[in-house]
Amino acid sequence: MRAAVLHGTAGSLLLAGLVAAPADGAQVWPDPIGSAATRGTAVAAGRAAATGIHFGKCPKEEHLPASLQCGTVTVPLDYTLPDGKRIRLTVSRVKATGKDPHNARHKVPRQGSLVYNPGGPGGSGMFFPLIGMLPEWKRIGAAYDLVGYAPRGVGRSAPLTCRDPRHRPKPLLQAPTVPSESFKKARIAEAKAYARGCARRAGSALRHYTSLDNARDLDVLRAALGERKLTFMGASYGTYFGSLYATLFPSHVRRMVFDSAVNPDPEKVWYGNNLDQSAAFETRWADLRAWIARHHTVYGLGRTAEEVRRSYEKARARLAASPAGGTVGPAQLQGAFLQAGYFDDYWPQRALALSAYLKGDPKPLIQVAGPHPEAAAEQENSSAVYTAVECNDAPWPTDWRTWDRDNTRLARVAPFETWDNVWMNLPCAYWPAPRQKPLDVRTLPGELPPTLILAAERDAATPYEGAKELHRRLWGSVLVTENGAGTHGIAGGPNKCVNGHLDAYLLEGRLPGGDAGCAPHREPVARAH
């Protein structure tokens, strides 16, 4: 489930006819939800509560400003063996300011720690506490210690890699929407090699990079922060293991915000979710093309969405024949526009780069789509954690013919992202570690305090149906929808209506009387420079 943190009528009809992901004989490891792992979590949380976190100056390796404090929390690698091997997770914090941004004389009472996860799997929240500097977050930063952390495997938290980033294979420049058999065979070979690399470099620890373990780590972090109950906000993938936490530890929850929710239906985790995501990106890609067409006088890429698509395909063909700067081919072009499918504030820059390229200037496109060698190690680490968590979490088809059948069908109506999503997740078909059976996320009346779910109606990375499914499963939750919008991650963004609901909930514990809708935020402004 790609998240940086992916539905039209045709795509939805097609997906309804696709076969649910079979295990194809894959080994499934039943996770002991209510036994040894739960007892191990309690043991680890008790230790963490007694030890706490010793916050101090952040290590230079974190590249964080002096305004942040850093520390570590120790968790078991295997929660069924809490006295066995332990790993340390890095944590960052900015303490509550206590200052009302609208009234300097008013002191704001501290409400505890707000822990945040940005998604992934593989994303780090170490920079999160800096968000308190933004105007939209100052009221929350006045009342809460803002706490970020790097989940297991990420950054300096028992880092996971599946290959040496210094010896990465040459970047793939081509991205055919109708791949040949030889192209598919090459990608299968790469997927098998990557899965073997994960097993070789991680060894027996590989099976312990899971969403359930992320949820358990979150409870240990809660205890280490001295919080009797957790206040948490997760975005994208963070909503998934946040929902696992709500199911496993409902009595430990104070308040929870789920921003851009992953569909937690066990039948969707993760193969089905990726099919849904690919279908949804086709619609978001159409939204972007329509916006560019409305600004034809600025970009000159076409007066209709179809004309813009032909301009894009013209660039793809030209890049396939001669990559820009030798580094930007169709794959990099697609990646740049995929990012724009997540965040509409990228639209002007991407449209400008495409326009300039077709007019003979490749520099803007190389700037937005070209490789960044300095980030190779971070990218590999993120990719490794993403792969390990998603492959471990659930059964995946192990027969290539299933992947080929389902995605060939889908690509006929949703070619933009489908095959790229396949190649990213294909190591899971050849995964050497046992898979878990996904937890059935669900709470009963009175088990869980009221929670807030935020979703953009046209979000492609986490399609809107996922938010509705999570809402159905968490008793007492309230769903706030940004209607007609598609940005991925809407908390604390440009929509004042959404932010009003967020502030009311986190600061006062107040939710609307029922599900609520907000008008979309303003579209980005077209720029010629």
RODO-2510 file (C-alpha; in nm, 4 decimals, decimal comma):
residues 529
     n   res          X          Y          Z
     1     m     0,0000     0,0000     0,0000
     2     r     0,2142     0,2842    -0,1244
     3     a     0,2059     0,5984     0,0753
     4     a     0,4720     0,8689     0,0186
     5     v     0,2624     0,7797     0,3156
     6     l    -0,3544     0,4462    -0,4052
     7     h    -1,1808     0,5171    -0,8443
     8     g    -1,3816     0,5621    -1,1305
     9     t    -1,6923     0,3625    -1,2175
    10     a    -1,5128     0,1354    -1,4633
    11     g    -1,2379     0,0585    -1,2125
    12     s    -1,4837    -0,0187    -0,9332
    13     l    -1,6841    -0,2538    -1,1539
    14     l    -1,3707    -0,4307    -1,2616
    15     l    -1,2384    -0,4730    -0,9093
    16     a    -1,5667    -0,6248    -0,8006
    17     g    -1,4981    -0,9069    -1,0449
    18     l    -1,1409    -0,9743    -0,9417
    19     v    -1,0726    -1,2777    -0,7321
    20     a    -0,9781    -1,2077    -0,3707
    21     a    -0,6110    -1,2687    -0,3023
    22     p    -0,5545    -1,6384    -0,2359
    23     a    -0,2721    -1,7585    -0,0209
    24     d    -0,1678    -1,9975    -0,2991
    25     g    -0,0175    -2,2280    -0,0427
    26     a     0,1792    -1,9575     0,1391
    27     q     0,2684    -2,0368     0,4985
    28     v     0,0576    -1,8353     0,7426
    29     w     0,1824    -1,7622     1,0920
    30     p    -0,1163    -1,7201     1,3295
    31     d    -0,0256    -1,4355     1,5610
    32     p    -0,0992    -1,4987     1,9307
    33     i    -0,3207    -1,1941     1,9869
    34     g    -0,4441    -1,2754     2,3344
    35     s    -0,1641    -1,4823     2,4818
    36     a     0,2124    -1,4567     2,5020
    37     a     0,2478    -1,1447     2,2864
    38     t    -0,0074    -0,9567     2,4955
    39     r     0,1655    -1,0583     2,8177
    40     g     0,4988    -0,9591     2,6656
    41     t     0,3633    -0,6175     2,5786
    42     a     0,2495    -0,5655     2,9355
    43     v     0,5946    -0,6652     3,0646
    44     a     0,7708    -0,4294     2,8211
    45     a     0,5309    -0,1442     2,8981
    46     g     0,5890    -0,1883     3,2714
    47     r     0,9635    -0,1647     3,2227
    48     a     0,9268     0,1399     3,0002
    49     a     0,7035     0,3146     3,2533
    50     a     0,9655     0,2601     3,5225
    51     t     1,2546     0,3726     3,3017
    52     g     1,0935     0,6559     3,1067
    53     i     1,2700     0,8331     2,8224
    54     h     1,5751     1,0442     2,8920
    55     f     1,5377     1,3288     2,6456
    56     g     1,8385     1,5360     2,5503
    57     k     2,0227     1,6790     2,2552
    58     c     1,9537     1,4971     1,9289
    59     p     2,2456     1,3053     1,7725
    60     k     2,4010     1,4647     1,4660
    61     e     2,2958     1,1640     1,2585
    62     e     1,9305     1,2675     1,2979
    63     h     1,9917     1,6041     1,1251
    64     l     1,7391     1,7706     1,3538
    65     p     1,7448     2,1299     1,4809
    66     a     1,8387     2,2145     1,8370
    67     s     1,4770     2,2932     1,9247
    68     l     1,4018     1,9195     1,9311
    69     q     1,4899     1,6776     2,2075
    70     c     1,5666     1,3128     2,1368
    71     g     1,5689     0,9904     2,3323
    72     t     1,5122     0,6176     2,2936
    73     v     1,2668     0,3565     2,4145
    74     t     1,3552    -0,0119     2,4423
    75     v     1,1134    -0,2750     2,3095
    76     p     1,1354    -0,6535     2,2637
    77     l     1,2171    -0,7740     1,9150
    78     d     0,9751    -1,0606     1,9784
    79     y     0,6872    -0,9820     2,2145
    80     t     0,6372    -1,3491     2,2963
    81     l     0,9898    -1,3370     2,4454
    82     p     1,0049    -1,0055     2,6359
    83     d     1,3254    -1,1118     2,8110
    84     g     1,4939    -1,1952     2,4817
    85     k     1,6613    -0,9637     2,2327
    86     r     1,5595    -0,5993     2,2604
    87     i     1,5860    -0,3088     2,0186
    88     r     1,5802     0,0670     2,0691
    89     l     1,3464     0,3035     1,8906
    90     t     1,4431     0,6685     1,8473
    91     v     1,1986     0,9318     1,9727
    92     s     1,1793     1,3097     1,9257
    93     r     0,9879     1,5728     2,1193
    94     v     0,9017     1,9402     2,1457
    95     k     0,7399     2,0187     2,4795
    96     a     0,4043     2,1927     2,4945
    97     t     0,4522     2,5681     2,4749
    98     g     0,1585     2,6525     2,6991
    99     k     0,1149     2,9711     2,4943
   100     d    -0,2185     3,0614     2,3408
   101     p    -0,1342     3,1892     1,9884
   102     h    -0,4357     3,4212     2,0024
   103     n    -0,3891     3,5543     2,3556
   104     a    -0,0368     3,5897     2,4942
   105     r    -0,1697     3,6389     2,8486
   106     h    -0,3570     3,3106     2,8499
   107     k    -0,1640     3,0054     2,9684
   108     v    -0,2789     2,6816     2,8014
   109     p    -0,2947     2,3746     3,0299
   110     r    -0,0848     2,0801     2,9153
   111     q    -0,2882     1,7775     2,8037
   112     g    -0,0034     1,5262     2,7680
   113     s     0,1787     1,3856     2,4661
   114     l     0,0443     1,3693     2,1121
   115     v     0,2223     1,0847     1,9327
   116     y     0,2269     1,0897     1,5536
   117     n     0,3053     0,8454     1,2752
   118     p     0,3222     0,9685     0,9126
   119     g     0,2567     0,6356     0,7419
   120     g     0,4560     0,4166     0,5092
   121     p     0,5257     0,1512     0,6208
   122     g     0,8775     0,2863     0,6412
   123     g     0,8076     0,6513     0,7218
   124     s     0,9807     0,8296     1,0084
   125     g     0,8039     1,0748     1,2357
   126     m     1,1221     1,2212     1,3827
   127     f     1,0622     1,5603     1,2180
   128     f     0,6967     1,5772     1,3265
   129     p     0,7436     1,7939     1,6376
   130     l     0,8602     2,0811     1,4157
   131     i     0,5051     2,1078     1,2833
   132     g     0,4137     2,3019     1,5946
   133     m     0,5787     2,6046     1,4352
   134     l     0,3086     2,6223     1,1671
   135     p     0,0083     2,8483     1,2355
   136     e    -0,2398     2,5623     1,1875
   137     w    -0,0706     2,3618     1,4641
   138     k     0,0135     2,6263     1,7251
   139     r    -0,2975     2,5686     1,9374
   140     i    -0,2303     2,1941     1,9461
   141     g     0,1394     2,2550     2,0150
   142     a     0,0434     2,4762     2,3077
   143     a    -0,1481     2,1956     2,4779
   144     y     0,0524     1,8872     2,3838
   145     d     0,4088     1,7690     2,3813
   146     l     0,4488     1,6862     2,0121
   147     v     0,6163     1,3446     1,9879
   148     g     0,7503     1,1719     1,6799
   149     y     0,9436     0,8495     1,6494
   150     a     1,1030     0,6131     1,4014
   151     p     0,9202     0,2768     1,4053
   152     r     1,1165    -0,0470     1,4226
   153     g     1,3410    -0,0854     1,1206
   154     v     1,3286     0,2841     1,0262
   155     g     1,6231     0,5219     1,0486
   156     r     1,8270     0,4440     1,3594
   157     s     1,5560     0,2205     1,5130
   158     a     1,7154    -0,1213     1,4529
   159     p     1,7505    -0,0277     1,0841
   160     l     1,6484    -0,2779     0,8191
   161     t     1,7929    -0,3005     0,4693
   162     c     1,7515    -0,5582     0,1951
   163     r     2,0500    -0,4561    -0,0168
   164     d     2,3545    -0,2351     0,0119
   165     p     2,2455     0,1135    -0,1025
   166     r     2,5969     0,1698    -0,2345
   167     h     2,5420    -0,1097    -0,4846
   168     r     2,1889    -0,0419    -0,5986
   169     p     2,1002    -0,1702    -0,9434
   170     k     2,0874     0,0848    -1,2204
   171     p     1,7529     0,2705    -1,1978
   172     l     1,4862     0,1346    -1,4274
   173     l     1,4038     0,4033    -1,6828
   174     q     1,1239     0,2324    -1,8727
   175     a     0,7683     0,1929    -1,7396
   176     p     0,5514     0,0276    -2,0045
   177     t     0,1769     0,0307    -1,9411
   178     v     0,1560    -0,2950    -2,1408
   179     p     0,4720    -0,4777    -2,0307
   180     s     0,6186    -0,7501    -2,2489
   181     e     0,6804    -1,1025    -2,1211
   182     s     1,0540    -1,0376    -2,1134
   183     f     0,9997    -0,7192    -1,9088
   184     k     0,7827    -0,9129    -1,6627
   185     k     1,0410    -1,1889    -1,6270
   186     a     1,3100    -0,9334    -1,5475
   187     r     1,0922    -0,7755    -1,2777
   188     i     1,0135    -1,1186    -1,1300
   189     a     1,3852    -1,1914    -1,1064
   190     e     1,4419    -0,8577    -0,9316
   191     a     1,1588    -0,9247    -0,6869
   192     k     1,2973    -1,2666    -0,5975
   193     a     1,6445    -1,1205    -0,5464
   194     y     1,5098    -0,8443    -0,3227
   195     a     1,3146    -1,0900    -0,1078
   196     r     1,6273    -1,3064    -0,0714
   197     g     1,8259    -0,9972     0,0251
   198     c     1,5798    -0,9128     0,3007
   199     a     1,6106    -1,2633     0,4438
   200     r     1,9880    -1,2680     0,4151
   201     r     2,0457    -0,9301     0,5808
   202     a     1,7784    -0,9513     0,8521
   203     g     1,7990    -1,3214     0,9334
   204     s     1,5511    -1,4565     1,1863
   205     a     1,4505    -1,1017     1,2873
   206     l     1,2733    -1,0492     0,9552
   207     r     0,9428    -1,1954     1,0766
   208     h     0,9208    -0,9345     1,3543
   209     y     0,8714    -0,6327     1,1300
   210     t     0,4918    -0,6273     1,1350
   211     s     0,2003    -0,3917     1,1886
   212     l     0,1003    -0,5808     1,5033
   213     d     0,4470    -0,5273     1,6465
   214     n     0,4239    -0,1592     1,5513
   215     a     0,1009    -0,1397     1,7508
   216     r     0,2649    -0,3081     2,0491
   217     d     0,5641    -0,0747     2,0240
   218     l     0,3199     0,2146     2,0391
   219     d     0,1881     0,0914     2,3726
   220     v     0,5388     0,0646     2,5133
   221     l     0,6095     0,4182     2,3896
   222     r     0,2903     0,5374     2,5624
   223     a     0,4113     0,3913     2,8890
   224     a     0,7631     0,5306     2,8478
   225     l     0,6172     0,8797     2,7993
   226     g     0,4382     0,8444     3,1312
   227     e     0,0938     0,8487     2,9735
   228     r    -0,1793     0,6347     3,1292
   229     k    -0,3775     0,6686     2,8062
   230     l    -0,2572     0,7384     2,4527
   231     t    -0,3364     1,0396     2,2355
   232     f    -0,2341     0,9425     1,8848
   233     m    -0,2625     1,0649     1,5297
   234     g    -0,1758     0,8386     1,2397
   235     a    -0,1760     0,9291     0,8734
   236     s    -0,2117     0,6807     0,5874
   237     y    -0,0494     0,3522     0,6998
   238     g    -0,0362     0,5017     1,0499
   239     t    -0,4156     0,4645     1,0570
   240     y    -0,3828     0,0915     1,0020
   241     f    -0,1609     0,0043     1,2931
   242     g    -0,3447     0,2729     1,4907
   243     s    -0,6643     0,0744     1,4315
   244     l    -0,4824    -0,2413     1,5417
   245     y    -0,3854    -0,0578     1,8599
   246     a    -0,7473     0,0479     1,9149
   247     t    -0,8534    -0,3165     1,8795
   248     l    -0,5775    -0,4611     2,0991
   249     f    -0,5671    -0,1892     2,3668
   250     p    -0,8991     0,0003     2,3618
   251     s    -0,8804     0,0847     2,7326
   252     h    -0,5419     0,2518     2,6763
   253     v    -0,6832     0,5085     2,4305
   254     r    -0,7545     0,8690     2,5244
   255     r    -0,8040     1,0208     2,1778
   256     m    -0,7148     0,8960     1,8290
   257     v    -0,7172     1,0690     1,4923
   258     f    -0,7100     0,8595     1,1753
   259     d    -0,6083     1,0805     0,8820
   260     s    -0,6564     0,9238     0,5351
   261     a    -0,7494     0,5768     0,6472
   262     v    -0,6296     0,2462     0,5094
   263     n    -0,9081    -0,0059     0,4600
   264     p    -0,8632    -0,2478     0,7558
   265     d    -1,0822    -0,5258     0,6132
   266     p    -0,8684    -0,8414     0,6516
   267     e    -0,9711    -0,9453     0,2995
   268     k    -0,8105    -0,6249     0,1668
   269     v    -0,4797    -0,6353     0,3574
   270     w    -0,2633    -0,5875     0,1531
   271     y    -0,3082    -0,7317    -0,1955
   272     g    -0,6654    -0,6112    -0,2388
   273     n    -0,5812    -0,2673    -0,1042
   274     n    -0,3119    -0,2283    -0,3676
   275     l    -0,5576    -0,3145    -0,6446
   276     d    -0,7989    -0,0544    -0,5083
   277     q    -0,5182     0,1975    -0,4879
   278     s    -0,4150     0,1486    -0,8498
   279     a    -0,7739     0,1973    -0,9625
   280     a    -0,8119     0,5128    -0,7541
   281     f    -0,4986     0,6718    -0,8954
   282     e    -0,6492     0,6559    -1,2424
   283     t    -0,9278     0,8875    -1,1284
   284     r    -0,6871     1,1212    -0,9516
   285     w    -0,4681     1,1295    -1,2631
   286     a    -0,7787     1,2370    -1,4554
   287     d    -0,8389     1,5132    -1,1970
   288     l    -0,4869     1,6435    -1,2517
   289     r    -0,5210     1,6377    -1,6308
   290     a    -0,8513     1,8249    -1,6099
   291     w    -0,6874     2,0928    -1,3940
   292     i    -0,3998     2,1309    -1,6408
   293     a    -0,6515     2,1600    -1,9255
   294     r    -0,8312     2,4407    -1,7425
   295     h    -0,5000     2,6262    -1,7458
   296     h    -0,4056     2,5662    -2,1076
   297     t    -0,3167     2,9347    -2,1478
   298     v    -0,0441     2,8878    -1,8861
   299     y     0,0953     2,5457    -1,9786
   300     g    -0,0085     2,4856    -2,3389
   301     l    -0,0573     2,1135    -2,2801
   302     g    -0,4123     2,0843    -2,4126
   303     r    -0,7594     2,2278    -2,3666
   304     t    -0,9115     1,8942    -2,2572
   305     a    -0,7995     1,6156    -2,0252
   306     e    -0,7574     1,3902    -2,3284
   307     e    -0,5340     1,6423    -2,5026
   308     v    -0,3237     1,6697    -2,1869
   309     r    -0,2942     1,2904    -2,1787
   310     r    -0,1626     1,2949    -2,5365
   311     s     0,0963     1,5568    -2,4366
   312     y     0,2034     1,3338    -2,1490
   313     e     0,2268     1,0299    -2,3778
   314     k     0,4311     1,2326    -2,6237
   315     a     0,6783     1,3093    -2,3468
   316     r     0,6822     0,9420    -2,2397
   317     a     0,7690     0,8313    -2,5925
   318     r     1,0415     1,0915    -2,6251
   319     l     1,1928     0,9964    -2,2882
   320     a     1,1788     0,6263    -2,3772
   321     a     1,3911     0,6971    -2,6824
   322     s     1,6264     0,9403    -2,5082
   323     p     1,6102     0,9827    -2,1276
   324     a     1,6465     1,3434    -2,0152
   325     g     1,9947     1,3989    -1,8777
   326     g     2,0460     1,0253    -1,9103
   327     t     1,8556     0,9747    -1,5835
   328     v     1,4881     1,0610    -1,6408
   329     g     1,2900     0,8119    -1,8465
   330     p     0,9208     0,7189    -1,8496
   331     a     0,9516     0,5590    -1,5049
   332     q     1,0792     0,8797    -1,3486
   333     l     0,8167     1,0869    -1,5305
   334     q     0,5453     0,8579    -1,3966
   335     g     0,6923     0,8769    -1,0460
   336     a     0,6875     1,2561    -1,0504
   337     f     0,3243     1,2670    -1,1586
   338     l     0,2354     0,9919    -0,9116
   339     q     0,3523     1,2232    -0,6324
   340     a     0,1144     1,4838    -0,7708
   341     g    -0,1620     1,2282    -0,7249
   342     y    -0,0964     1,2482    -0,3512
   343     f    -0,0683     1,6241    -0,3127
   344     d    -0,2339     1,8798    -0,5386
   345     d     0,0108     2,1516    -0,4355
   346     y     0,2558     1,9658    -0,6632
   347     w     0,0335     2,0202    -0,9676
   348     p     0,1722     2,3562    -1,0868
   349     q     0,5346     2,2421    -1,0654
   350     r     0,4710     1,9145    -1,2474
   351     a     0,2669     2,0809    -1,5219
   352     l     0,5350     2,3445    -1,5689
   353     a     0,8085     2,0794    -1,5931
   354     l     0,6153     1,8803    -1,8536
   355     s     0,5410     2,1940    -2,0538
   356     a     0,9034     2,3064    -2,0501
   357     y     1,0269     1,9622    -2,1542
   358     l     0,7982     1,9476    -2,4556
   359     k     0,9185     2,2958    -2,5513
   360     g     1,2812     2,1829    -2,5446
   361     d     1,3954     2,2601    -2,1894
   362     p     1,4490     1,9396    -1,9871
   363     k     1,5980     2,1061    -1,6774
   364     p     1,2736     2,1545    -1,4786
   365     l     1,1758     1,7917    -1,5407
   366     i     1,5174     1,6631    -1,4368
   367     q     1,4900     1,8745    -1,1229
   368     v     1,1549     1,7284    -1,0133
   369     a     1,1966     1,3724    -1,1450
   370     g     1,5694     1,3051    -1,1417
   371     p     1,7508     1,0801    -0,8934
   372     h     1,8916     1,1996    -0,5613
   373     p     2,1941     0,9797    -0,4848
   374     e     2,2423     1,1434    -0,1468
   375     a     1,9103     0,9935    -0,0355
   376     a     1,9862     0,6386    -0,1567
   377     a     2,0419     0,4909     0,1906
   378     e     1,7236     0,6462     0,3309
   379     q     1,5224     0,5309     0,0307
   380     e     1,6506     0,1754     0,0590
   381     n     1,5748     0,1677     0,4309
   382     s     1,2208     0,2913     0,3691
   383     s     1,1698     0,0409     0,0884
   384     a     1,2974    -0,2467     0,3013
   385     v     1,0658    -0,1676     0,5926
   386     y     0,7697    -0,1166     0,3597
   387     t     0,8326    -0,4531     0,1966
   388     a     0,8929    -0,6449     0,5186
   389     v     0,5867    -0,5121     0,6983
   390     e     0,3431    -0,5595     0,4118
   391     c     0,4784    -0,9018     0,3176
   392     n     0,4733    -1,0238     0,6787
   393     d     0,1310    -0,8832     0,7606
   394     a    -0,0903    -1,1028     0,5464
   395     p    -0,1089    -1,3810     0,2873
   396     w    -0,0215    -1,2782    -0,0692
   397     p    -0,0672    -1,4713    -0,3929
   398     t     0,2453    -1,6785    -0,4517
   399     d     0,1590    -1,7714    -0,8096
   400     w     0,2667    -1,5046    -1,0610
   401     r    -0,0285    -1,6018    -1,2785
   402     t    -0,2659    -1,4527    -1,0177
   403     w    -0,0816    -1,1191    -1,0176
   404     d    -0,0602    -1,1191    -1,3958
   405     r    -0,4293    -1,1967    -1,4427
   406     d    -0,5621    -0,9438    -1,1927
   407     n    -0,3374    -0,6586    -1,2944
   408     t    -0,3668    -0,7166    -1,6688
   409     r    -0,7431    -0,6775    -1,6271
   410     l    -0,7062    -0,3709    -1,4094
   411     a    -0,4490    -0,2034    -1,6342
   412     r    -0,6970    -0,2010    -1,9230
   413     v    -0,8967     0,0681    -1,7418
   414     a    -0,6344     0,1991    -1,4973
   415     p    -0,2950     0,1962    -1,6712
   416     f    -0,1381     0,4929    -1,4911
   417     e    -0,0224     0,3208    -1,1702
   418     t    -0,1143    -0,0467    -1,1963
   419     w     0,2067    -0,2107    -1,3134
   420     d     0,4320     0,0186    -1,1118
   421     n     0,2392    -0,0897    -0,8022
   422     v     0,2912    -0,4538    -0,9001
   423     w     0,6676    -0,4210    -0,9255
   424     m     0,6861    -0,2451    -0,5904
   425     n     0,4968    -0,5198    -0,4079
   426     l     0,6042    -0,8273    -0,6043
   427     p     0,8707    -0,9394    -0,3508
   428     c     0,5736    -1,0452    -0,1360
   429     a     0,4993    -1,3239    -0,3844
   430     y     0,8367    -1,4792    -0,3027
   431     w     0,8638    -1,3839     0,0625
   432     p     1,0716    -1,6296     0,2707
   433     a     0,9197    -1,5467     0,6111
   434     p     0,5817    -1,6776     0,7339
   435     r     0,2822    -1,4453     0,6846
   436     q     0,0406    -1,3442     0,9571
   437     k    -0,3352    -1,3599     0,9457
   438     p    -0,4608    -0,9982     0,9614
   439     l    -0,6367    -0,8969     1,2789
   440     d    -1,0093    -0,8289     1,2466
   441     v    -1,0194    -0,4616     1,3459
   442     r    -1,3363    -0,4057     1,5453
   443     t    -1,4523    -0,2531     1,8736
   444     l    -1,7772    -0,3030     2,0641
   445     p    -1,9960    -0,0294     2,2145
   446     g    -1,8249     0,1270     2,5146
   447     e    -1,4863    -0,0366     2,4539
   448     l    -1,3197     0,2584     2,2829
   449     p    -1,3530     0,6331     2,3444
   450     p    -1,4905     0,8328     2,0497
   451     t    -1,2349     0,8689     1,7697
   452     l    -1,2028     1,1012     1,4694
   453     i    -1,1559     0,9829     1,1106
   454     l    -1,0531     1,2384     0,8454
   455     a    -1,0722     1,1619     0,4738
   456     a    -1,0632     1,3357     0,1371
   457     e    -1,3341     1,2013    -0,0905
   458     r    -1,1039     1,1597    -0,3933
   459     d    -0,7895     1,0471    -0,2106
   460     a    -0,6121     0,7913    -0,4294
   461     a    -0,3439     0,6632    -0,1920
   462     t    -0,6068     0,5528     0,0604
   463     p    -0,9381     0,5385    -0,1286
   464     y    -1,2407     0,6800     0,0522
   465     e    -1,4062     0,3412     0,0967
   466     g    -1,1298     0,2595     0,3457
   467     a    -1,2354     0,5461     0,5720
   468     k    -1,5968     0,4310     0,5584
   469     e    -1,4924     0,0742     0,6400
   470     l    -1,2845     0,1868     0,9385
   471     h    -1,5786     0,4010     1,0529
   472     r    -1,8058     0,0958     1,0438
   473     r    -1,5609    -0,1063     1,2505
   474     l    -1,4743     0,1439     1,5266
   475     w    -1,7779     0,1982     1,7443
   476     g    -1,8362     0,5643     1,8282
   477     s    -1,6067     0,7008     1,5589
   478     v    -1,7020     1,0098     1,3586
   479     l    -1,6071     1,0574     0,9929
   480     v    -1,5268     1,4060     0,8637
   481     t    -1,5010     1,4194     0,4839
   482     e    -1,3383     1,6846     0,2686
   483     n    -1,5828     1,6615    -0,0187
   484     g    -1,4543     1,6740    -0,3749
   485     a    -1,0889     1,6903    -0,2664
   486     g    -0,8131     1,4346    -0,3161
   487     t    -0,5104     1,5392    -0,1133
   488     h    -0,3597     1,2572     0,0905
   489     g    -0,3363     1,3646     0,4534
   490     i    -0,5660     1,6558     0,5354
   491     a    -0,5100     1,7220     0,9076
   492     g    -0,3526     2,0604     0,9686
   493     g    -0,3606     2,1477     0,5995
   494     p    -0,5266     2,4337     0,4109
   495     n    -0,8877     2,3412     0,4938
   496     k    -1,0071     2,5489     0,7899
   497     c    -1,3213     2,3399     0,8306
   498     v    -1,1198     2,0189     0,8682
   499     n    -0,8789     2,1897     1,1065
   500     g    -1,1678     2,3178     1,3150
   501     h    -1,2885     1,9623     1,3731
   502     l    -0,9326     1,8495     1,4499
   503     d    -0,8761     2,1251     1,7061
   504     a    -1,2146     2,0741     1,8705
   505     y    -1,1442     1,7047     1,9151
   506     l    -0,7835     1,7180     2,0326
   507     l    -0,8221     2,0272     2,2504
   508     e    -1,1732     1,9774     2,3891
   509     g    -1,2626     1,6149     2,3151
   510     r    -1,5559     1,7492     2,1133
   511     l    -1,6838     1,5781     1,7991
   512     p    -1,9694     1,6752     1,5688
   513     g    -2,3031     1,5148     1,6516
   514     g    -2,2707     1,2922     1,3460
   515     d    -2,0583     1,2510     1,0390
   516     a    -1,9676     1,5858     0,8847
   517     g    -1,8561     1,7228     0,5515
   518     c    -1,6304     2,0121     0,4567
   519     a    -1,6164     2,1952     0,1265
   520     p    -1,2901     2,1301    -0,0620
   521     h    -0,9916     2,3559    -0,0133
   522     r    -0,9077     2,5882    -0,3000
   523     e    -0,7420     2,4399    -0,6051
   524     p    -0,3754     2,5268    -0,6574
   525     v    -0,2983     2,8401    -0,8553
   526     a    -0,1403     2,7834    -1,1970
   527     r     0,2077     2,9297    -1,2221
   528     a     0,4063     3,0115    -1,5334
   529     h     0,7389     3,0207    -1,3468
***
